Amino acid sequence: MHLLWRPAGQNADYTIVVQGEEGEQEIPVHRMLLEARSPFFRGMLESNMAEAQQGRYVVRDINAEVFKALLHFIYTGGRLAA
């Protein structure tokens, strides 16, 4: 699965928008992988919530690098190298 974790978001079909102090950043992700690996994303994406229908989820008040570390864990099961 970690081959899917690429900075360019190759074949990504969903977008997470991180809005933090450093501004807004769009992160392309793979919806099916998020649903399979995260109960939070599964519940949101399998529902009729607006985020599931619009193809994007906005996360507010978090540092983009922290959120990328969370996504890295979801994709690979490991932590980022320090």
Secondary structure, 3 states (H helix, E strand, C coil): CCCCCCCCCCCCCEEEEEEECCEEEEEEECHHHHHHHCHHHHHHHCCCCHHHHHCEEEEECCCHHHHHHHHHHHHHCCCCCC
